[in-house]
């Protein structure tokens, strides 16, 4: 059975530093790689990682639900309906005895884009 060959993983910080030094040296990849005992392809690979590493992280905007202030009105036992006032001014009225599953379905539909 052949012996398993494992190559050690390069130290990320050292390789990023190598890419920085190459960038600052203004030498060709071939010349710099030869001086450092590596290959130009290693420099190209880590240059790409350095570019993405140095770039500021952009946060994606959430496309989820935008919450609005909620006012609870008439929540006593005598109240027979539930009213949802949407940000755009639309109102949705449901029976206060509505099942939880029906309420979930209504909220799901309201969250969906039309």
C-alpha positions, 0 to 999 in steps of 0.5 A: 500500500503506498505511503500517504504524502501530506504537504504542510499547509502554508502559513497564511500570514507569512504568505500574505507578507510574501505577497506584500513584499513582492508587490512593494519590490516592483520585481517580476514574479519570476525574478522575485519567486526565484529569489525567494525559492518559490514559483511565480504561481505561488505569488500570483495565488497569494497576491489574489488572496492579499487583494481580497484580504486588504479589501474592506468587507462590505455588508450586504443589505438585508432584503428581509422584513423591515419592522415598524413600530407596533401599537397594541389597541383594544387588547382586552377580552371584549376585542373581537378582532386583530388589526395589522397596520402596514407601513404603507397605510394598508390595514389587515383585520383578522378575528382575534380567534384566528388560529396561529397557523392562519396568522403565520400564513397571513404574515408570510404573504405580507412579507412576500414581494408582490 
